Amino acid sequence: MTKIILYGACGRMGKAMETLVSASDSYEIVARIDKMANEPGVLRNPDDFGGEADVIVDFSHHLATKDLLNYAVHRGLPTVIATTGHTEEEEAMIANAAKNVPIFHSANMSLGVALLIELAVKTASVMPDADIEIVETHHNRKLDAPSGTALMIANAIKNVREKALIKLGRSGKAVREKDEIGIHAVRRGNVVGIHEVLVSTDCQTITLKHEAHSRALFAEGALSAVSFLRNQKPGLYDMNSIIDQKEG
């Protein structure tokens, strides 16, 4: 039985994670942490829990990064970070903590999204002169725009297009520049998450699309990361690490 400390237990994803774990015989949530806790049995401070645990899963907020990592390193616990919107300073904290404990960090915990990114990179490489636009759609309560996943896609494509420039949104009268990767954010209703990559020449368009139907998808991905992480050495891992393991 893998013992999990759940960070961000009171949020939507925390609830989805708890529902999934409760139906499993392989995992157990031994501590629920949330700085905004207003529920019985939920701790505000991770230092209040010193019991046995195997891994931390973080579905809280990027502002909690420093306290989360200090606790993880102090306890020597592998950590799955599934939050988005990290600053450069927080990203540096994550990279530094990964020198001491295994850390799985992804802006999107979906294996399907990881495959989407892989296909987008291959398409951009095979069609070097094509225009690339990314459209992401989420519910109207999402705080960050563009989504962390859209940025993941764009940055991955930049690895095969060194001159590419990411352009957030589009307005005015300027002509689209050849090397732009456009990202457009749509916020409406209760959409869990849709990401589309449009790769177009003057003669054809390839559309790559991933749609999340339930937040349980990301909870499932987090559990896959938990299983992967338990046998790893200190280092920084992501969804590609799981894909590479499966292909190997």
N, C-alpha and C positions, 0 to 999 in steps of 0.2 A: 504493500500500500504506500503510494507516494504522498507525503504530507506537504500540503501547499499553504503558504501564507499569501492571502489574497489582499492586495493593496488596491484601494478604490472600491471597496466592497459594496458601497451604497449606490454606486452609479449604475447606469443601464447595462454596461458590459460586465460590471461586477455581479449584477443579478443574473445575467445570462450565464456567466461562468459558474456561479453557484448552482444553478438549475442543472447544468450539464454534469457537474461533478457529483451531485446528489444521486444521479442515475447510474453512476459508475461504481464498479467494485474495485477499481484500480487506483483511485485517487480519493483524497480526503482533505478538506479545508480545515486546518487546525487553528488558524487565526484570521480574523477579519479586521482589516485596518482601513480607516477612512478619517481624514482630518476634519471632515464635515459630518462626522458620525452623530446620528440622533436615534440610533436603534439599539436595543439591548444586545449585548454581546459583541458589539463592534468597538474596537479600540481606536483612539485618536492618534496615539503615538506608537510606532513599531517597537520602541524600546520597552514598552510595557509587556511585550511578549518575549519570554526567554525559553519557551518550551522547545521540544524537538520538532524539527522541520527539515525538509529536503530541498525545497525550492521556493522562490518568491515569484508571483505573477503580478505584474503591475498594469492595472487598467484605470489609473487615477488621472493625474494631470501633470504636465511637464514641469510645473513649478515645484512638484514634490521630488524631483530628481535627486537633488543633493542629499536630502534626508534618507531617501530610499537607498541610494548607493552606499552611504556611510554605514547604514544598518547591514546591507548585504555583505560588504567587505568585512565588517566587524564580526559577523556571524559565519563568514565563509560560505555563503549560500549562493548557488547558481540563481540567476535572475532572468526572467522573461519580461522585457519592457515592451508593452504594446500600446503605449500612449503616442501622441503625435504633437507637433508644434514645438519641438525642442529648439532652443537657441544654440548658436555656435558654442557658447560656453558650456551649455548642458551636454552637447554632443561630445565635447572634449572630456567632460566628467565621465561620461559613459565609456569612452575609449580608455581612459586612465584606469577606471575600476576593472575593466576587462583584463588588465594585466594581473589581477589578483584572483578573480573569480570568473567562471564562464558566464557570459552575458549574451542573451539572444535578443536582438533589437530589430524591430521591423515596424514601419508605419502602417503596415497592413498584414494581418496574420492569416491571410487566405493563400493557400497553395495555388489556387486558380489564378490569383493576381500575379503571383511569382511567374507562372507559366505565361500569362499575358505579357509581362515585361520581357521575358525571354524571346517571345515571338515578335514583339515590337522592335527589339534590338536587331534581330535577324533581318526583319523586313527593311528597316532603315539602312542596314548595311548593304543589302542586295539592291536597294533602290536609292542610291546616294543623292540623286537630284530631286527626289520627291518632296513635296511639302508635307509637314507633319503638324497636326493639330490634336490636342488632347482636350476632351470635354469630360468633366467630372460633375456628378449630380449627387447631392446629399440632402438630408432632412433640414428643415428650416431652423434647427437649434444648434447646428454645428458651428463651432467658434472660429476655426481656422479656415482660411481660403487663400490659395488653393489647398486642396487636401494634401496630406503628406504622401499619399499614394500617387497622386498626379505628379508631384515633384520627384518621387522615386522613379517613375517611368521616364520623365524628361531627363533626369540625370544619368540614367542608364543608357539612354539613346546618345547622350553627349559623349559617351565613351567610344562610340564608333563615328561620331561626327564632331571632331575637335573644334570646329569653328561655329558650332551651333550656339545660338543665343536664346535663352528662355524669355518669352514675352508673356506677361500676365494680363489677360484680357486684351481687348482691341477697341480702339475708338479713334476719332479724328479722321483725317483725310490722307494719311500717309499710306503708300503702297507697301504691301507685305514684303519684308526683306527675305532674300533667298534662304538664309541660314537660320531663320526663326523656327523655334518650336513654340507654338502658341498653346497656352493653357487657359481654359475657360471654366469658371465655377458657377454652377447652378444650385440654388437653394430653394427647395419646395417640399411642402407636405411632410410625409414621414418616410421618405426614401432612405433605405439603409445605405446604399452605395452603388453607383454605376460609374464605370470608367470606360471611355471609348478612345481609341487611338485611330485617327484618320490619316492614312498615308496616300497622298494623291499626286499623280502626274497630270499632264494635260489630257491624257487618254484614258486613265483608269484610276480607281480608288480601291484600296484595301482597308476594310474596317475591322478592327479588333475590339471586342467588347467583353467586359466582365460585369455581371450584375449580381449583387449579394441580395438574397431574398430574406435573410434572417440574421440577426446579430449572433445567433448561435454559431454561425459560420466562423466568426472570429474567436469565439470561445473554443471551438474544436481545434482551430489552428494553434491556439495557445497551449492546449494539452499536447498537441503534436510536438510543439517546441519544448515542453516540459520533458517529454519522453526522450527527445533527442539530446537535451542539455545535460541530463544526469550523468552521462558517461563521457563528457567532454572535459578537456583541460581548460585552464583559464584562457580566455580569448573572446573575440567578438564574432558572433554568428548571426545569420539571418535566414530567410526562407530558401535562398539558394543553397545554403548548407544542407538543408533537408533534401532538396532536389538532387544535389550531387551525391548524397548518401544513397538515395533510392536508385539512381542511375549506376552507381558503383556496384 
